[in-house]
Amino acid sequence: SDINMSCLENSRNEEMEALEVWIDETEEQIYNRANVAGRRRSSIILSEEFVVLVENIKKDYEMKGFLKRRVQEGMDKTKAVRPFISAIFGTLREKNNTIMNFVQTLEDKQKEKKEAEVIKASEKEAELVTEPKRVIEPKNVVNKPPEDLKGNPLKLSGERSNIVAEGLFIGSIYVGREGQNDKKESTMGGKSDSWRVKL
């Protein structure tokens, strides 16, 4: 049983050592990616490249077995070999939580940005979909042939004289033949000229 305990202790120490090495490498990786010359840090951490980096860090943490119960419990009892400058307790749990909380904060910020972009895109799409203002264009005016009140087409006489009304008074106008002196015209005292009525 002493041998088993010793094996378990050695295995736990190896896991704690592997975890601390992983934390140090991950911190360095994040720092190097975030400090690119000529770019603002805030724009870098929200970039697509950094989103992928955060996803890979979380996947790698799980794949290496650091979420296992014995590893999580072992962190509390193990002192960090290289604690962060800001460390208070100096345990591996504190070091682990510092880096993983930072990774979680990055992921939350990236999600916020993505959600804001989705909302902005949907608002823009909604603006495009809204019905544009209708412009009333004048209809082409077509010269229709004249119609009477019932909609029947009227045939105009053109230059022909009106045979039906010829020689009659219409209102106060005498309708006569062109170029012909009529007896009725003489009774009017020759004051009325010949008229042609077009209907």
DOGU-549390 format. One record per residue (C-alpha): residue in one letter; x, y, z; residue number from 0. Coordinates in pm, 1 decimal. Layout:
N
{"a", {X, Y, Z}, NUM};
...
END
This chain:
199
{"s", {0.0, 0.0, 0.0}, 0};
{"d", {297.0, 229.7, 66.1}, 1};
{"i", {412.1, 164.6, -289.0}, 2};
{"n", {65.4, 251.1, -423.9}, 3};
{"m", {60.1, 573.6, -220.1}, 4};
{"s", {405.2, 661.4, -348.5}, 5};
{"c", {299.7, 594.5, -709.7}, 6};
{"l", {-12.1, 809.3, -667.6}, 7};
{"e", {197.5, 1089.5, -513.7}, 8};
{"n", {445.3, 1077.1, -801.3}, 9};
{"s", {160.9, 1074.1, -1055.5}, 10};
{"r", {-3.4, 1374.1, -885.3}, 11};
{"n", {325.8, 1565.0, -878.8}, 12};
{"e", {379.3, 1497.3, -1249.1}, 13};
{"e", {26.1, 1620.8, -1327.1}, 14};
{"m", {80.7, 1937.3, -1120.5}, 15};
{"e", {413.5, 1999.4, -1290.2}, 16};
{"a", {256.2, 1944.0, -1636.2}, 17};
{"l", {-26.4, 2183.2, -1542.2}, 18};
{"e", {210.7, 2459.0, -1432.7}, 19};
{"v", {421.3, 2422.6, -1747.8}, 20};
{"w", {99.5, 2442.7, -1953.5}, 21};
{"i", {-13.7, 2757.5, -1765.2}, 22};
{"d", {323.8, 2927.4, -1825.4}, 23};
{"e", {322.8, 2837.7, -2196.1}, 24};
{"t", {-39.9, 2951.5, -2236.7}, 25};
{"e", {30.9, 3283.9, -2064.2}, 26};
{"e", {328.8, 3342.3, -2294.0}, 27};
{"q", {122.5, 3247.2, -2600.9}, 28};
{"i", {-156.6, 3492.2, -2508.7}, 29};
{"y", {94.2, 3769.5, -2430.6}, 30};
{"n", {284.2, 3724.2, -2759.7}, 31};
{"r", {-36.2, 3717.4, -2969.5}, 32};
{"a", {-179.0, 4023.1, -2790.5}, 33};
{"n", {133.8, 4235.7, -2836.9}, 34};
{"v", {156.2, 4276.2, -3212.9}, 35};
{"a", {334.9, 4593.0, -3321.1}, 36};
{"g", {111.6, 4860.0, -3473.8}, 37};
{"r", {-219.3, 4716.8, -3350.8}, 38};
{"r", {-432.3, 4810.4, -3050.7}, 39};
{"r", {-454.9, 4530.6, -2794.5}, 40};
{"s", {-834.9, 4565.7, -2767.1}, 41};
{"s", {-879.3, 4511.1, -3142.4}, 42};
{"i", {-641.9, 4211.3, -3139.2}, 43};
{"i", {-816.7, 4022.4, -2856.9}, 44};
{"l", {-1150.6, 4065.7, -3037.6}, 45};
{"s", {-1010.5, 3949.5, -3372.2}, 46};
{"e", {-1113.9, 3620.5, -3532.7}, 47};
{"e", {-761.0, 3485.8, -3484.4}, 48};
{"f", {-782.0, 3545.2, -3108.2}, 49};
{"v", {-1128.8, 3386.6, -3089.7}, 50};
{"v", {-977.0, 3068.1, -3235.1}, 51};
{"l", {-684.9, 3090.3, -2989.5}, 52};
{"v", {-920.6, 3107.0, -2688.1}, 53};
{"e", {-1125.5, 2812.5, -2818.9}, 54};
{"n", {-807.0, 2606.7, -2867.2}, 55};
{"i", {-680.1, 2689.6, -2516.2}, 56};
{"k", {-1004.8, 2565.1, -2359.3}, 57};
{"k", {-1004.9, 2247.7, -2570.3}, 58};
{"d", {-637.8, 2178.2, -2490.6}, 59};
{"y", {-699.4, 2224.6, -2115.3}, 60};
{"e", {-970.0, 1958.5, -2126.6}, 61};
{"m", {-776.6, 1720.8, -2356.9}, 62};
{"k", {-471.2, 1725.9, -2126.3}, 63};
{"g", {-696.0, 1606.1, -1840.8}, 64};
{"f", {-671.5, 1916.2, -1620.8}, 65};
{"l", {-1048.7, 1906.9, -1555.4}, 66};
{"k", {-1017.0, 1568.6, -1380.5}, 67};
{"r", {-1123.3, 1570.3, -1017.1}, 68};
{"r", {-786.7, 1456.0, -877.3}, 69};
{"v", {-605.8, 1734.5, -1070.5}, 70};
{"q", {-853.2, 1997.6, -952.3}, 71};
{"e", {-819.0, 1879.6, -591.7}, 72};
{"g", {-438.8, 1853.9, -618.5}, 73};
{"m", {-408.5, 2222.5, -714.2}, 74};
{"d", {-525.8, 2334.3, -370.5}, 75};
{"k", {-248.4, 2142.5, -191.4}, 76};
{"t", {34.2, 2222.0, -435.7}, 77};
{"k", {249.0, 2534.2, -417.0}, 78};
{"a", {331.4, 2693.7, -753.3}, 79};
{"v", {698.4, 2668.5, -847.4}, 80};
{"r", {673.5, 2996.1, -1045.2}, 81};
{"p", {379.8, 3192.9, -895.1}, 82};
{"f", {253.1, 3508.2, -1069.1}, 83};
{"i", {378.0, 3842.6, -932.0}, 84};
{"s", {22.6, 3924.4, -820.0}, 85};
{"a", {-9.4, 3595.8, -624.1}, 86};
{"i", {-135.7, 3610.9, -266.6}, 87};
{"f", {-141.8, 3242.6, -165.7}, 88};
{"g", {113.1, 3110.4, -411.6}, 89};
{"t", {-82.0, 2790.4, -479.2}, 90};
{"l", {-120.1, 2623.8, -815.6}, 91};
{"r", {-498.7, 2669.8, -775.7}, 92};
{"e", {-448.6, 3047.8, -763.0}, 93};
{"k", {-222.9, 3039.4, -1068.7}, 94};
{"n", {-465.4, 2814.0, -1258.3}, 95};
{"n", {-766.4, 3032.0, -1171.7}, 96};
{"t", {-584.1, 3351.0, -1273.8}, 97};
{"i", {-511.2, 3223.2, -1625.5}, 98};
{"m", {-842.6, 3043.1, -1677.8}, 99};
{"n", {-1048.9, 3338.4, -1549.6}, 100};
{"f", {-858.4, 3558.3, -1794.8}, 101};
{"v", {-935.9, 3313.2, -2079.1}, 102};
{"q", {-1304.7, 3313.0, -1974.4}, 103};
{"t", {-1311.5, 3696.1, -1970.8}, 104};
{"l", {-1165.0, 3701.4, -2322.8}, 105};
{"e", {-1429.6, 3455.3, -2441.7}, 106};
{"d", {-1711.1, 3664.6, -2284.9}, 107};
{"k", {-1582.3, 3982.0, -2453.2}, 108};
{"q", {-1559.1, 3802.7, -2787.1}, 109};
{"k", {-1918.0, 3673.8, -2749.4}, 110};
{"e", {-2041.3, 4024.9, -2666.3}, 111};
{"k", {-1874.1, 4158.7, -2981.2}, 112};
{"k", {-2022.6, 3880.6, -3194.7}, 113};
{"e", {-2373.0, 3938.7, -3054.4}, 114};
{"a", {-2340.0, 4315.0, -3115.7}, 115};
{"e", {-2235.1, 4244.6, -3477.5}, 116};
{"v", {-2533.0, 4010.3, -3527.6}, 117};
{"i", {-2774.7, 4274.3, -3390.1}, 118};
{"k", {-2618.7, 4545.0, -3608.8}, 119};
{"a", {-2637.2, 4322.4, -3917.9}, 120};
{"s", {-3002.2, 4233.0, -3853.0}, 121};
{"e", {-3090.4, 4602.7, -3804.4}, 122};
{"k", {-2917.1, 4686.6, -4132.6}, 123};
{"e", {-3101.6, 4403.5, -4307.2}, 124};
{"a", {-3433.0, 4525.2, -4163.0}, 125};
{"e", {-3365.6, 4873.3, -4305.4}, 126};
{"l", {-3308.5, 4726.2, -4651.5}, 127};
{"v", {-3619.3, 4508.1, -4633.2}, 128};
{"t", {-3855.9, 4792.6, -4535.8}, 129};
{"e", {-4069.8, 4900.4, -4827.1}, 130};
{"p", {-3921.0, 5196.2, -5012.0}, 131};
{"k", {-4123.9, 5513.6, -5049.7}, 132};
{"r", {-4362.9, 5477.0, -5338.8}, 133};
{"v", {-4314.0, 5734.5, -5609.5}, 134};
{"i", {-4631.3, 5805.2, -5799.8}, 135};
{"e", {-4538.0, 5839.2, -6162.3}, 136};
{"p", {-4771.0, 6017.3, -6403.0}, 137};
{"k", {-4954.1, 5778.6, -6630.7}, 138};
{"n", {-4895.4, 5808.9, -7000.8}, 139};
{"v", {-5173.4, 6020.0, -7141.6}, 140};
{"v", {-5320.6, 5846.4, -7442.8}, 141};
{"n", {-5532.0, 6044.1, -7686.1}, 142};
{"k", {-5858.6, 5854.3, -7673.2}, 143};
{"p", {-6119.0, 5911.9, -7942.2}, 144};
{"p", {-6404.8, 6128.5, -7811.2}, 145};
{"e", {-6701.6, 5946.8, -7655.2}, 146};
{"d", {-7056.0, 6045.1, -7566.9}, 147};
{"l", {-7196.4, 6017.2, -7212.0}, 148};
{"k", {-7267.2, 5646.5, -7259.9}, 149};
{"g", {-6916.2, 5571.5, -7383.5}, 150};
{"n", {-7003.4, 5540.4, -7753.1}, 151};
{"p", {-6740.1, 5680.1, -7988.4}, 152};
{"l", {-6821.1, 6009.0, -8157.0}, 153};
{"k", {-6746.6, 6052.0, -8525.3}, 154};
{"l", {-6645.9, 6406.4, -8598.2}, 155};
{"s", {-6751.9, 6560.3, -8927.3}, 156};
{"g", {-6414.2, 6714.8, -8992.9}, 157};
{"e", {-6444.1, 6976.7, -9265.4}, 158};
{"r", {-6782.7, 6852.6, -9392.6}, 159};
{"s", {-7086.6, 7073.2, -9343.3}, 160};
{"n", {-7357.4, 6963.5, -9101.5}, 161};
{"i", {-7650.4, 6862.5, -9325.2}, 162};
{"v", {-7899.3, 6810.3, -9040.2}, 163};
{"a", {-7849.8, 7156.4, -8888.7}, 164};
{"e", {-7816.3, 7336.5, -9218.0}, 165};
{"g", {-8054.1, 7632.8, -9258.0}, 166};
{"l", {-8171.0, 7617.9, -8893.3}, 167};
{"f", {-8120.3, 7839.6, -8594.4}, 168};
{"i", {-7916.7, 7683.0, -8315.2}, 169};
{"g", {-7940.3, 7910.9, -8019.1}, 170};
{"s", {-7899.1, 8256.0, -8166.9}, 171};
{"i", {-7677.8, 8142.8, -8452.9}, 172};
{"y", {-7808.1, 8087.6, -8803.4}, 173};
{"v", {-7647.1, 7795.1, -8983.6}, 174};
{"g", {-7633.6, 7841.3, -9359.8}, 175};
{"r", {-7456.6, 7709.0, -9666.2}, 176};
{"e", {-7117.2, 7843.7, -9751.9}, 177};
{"g", {-7100.6, 8074.8, -10052.9}, 178};
{"q", {-7478.0, 8088.4, -10096.2}, 179};
{"n", {-7717.0, 8376.3, -10022.2}, 180};
{"d", {-8024.2, 8247.7, -9853.3}, 181};
{"k", {-8363.8, 8417.4, -9819.0}, 182};
{"k", {-8347.3, 8376.7, -9442.3}, 183};
{"e", {-8016.4, 8564.2, -9438.7}, 184};
{"s", {-8184.2, 8859.1, -9614.3}, 185};
{"t", {-8457.2, 8866.1, -9347.4}, 186};
{"m", {-8181.5, 8892.2, -9083.6}, 187};
{"g", {-8069.4, 9208.6, -9257.5}, 188};
{"g", {-7751.5, 9045.3, -9381.7}, 189};
{"k", {-7595.2, 9084.2, -9037.8}, 190};
{"s", {-7533.0, 8714.7, -8981.8}, 191};
{"d", {-7253.0, 8536.4, -9157.7}, 192};
{"s", {-7262.4, 8173.7, -9260.8}, 193};
{"w", {-7159.2, 7935.1, -8979.0}, 194};
{"r", {-7041.8, 7581.8, -8975.8}, 195};
{"v", {-7110.4, 7382.5, -8664.3}, 196};
{"k", {-6883.6, 7094.1, -8577.0}, 197};
{"l", {-7021.9, 6834.3, -8338.7}, 198};
END
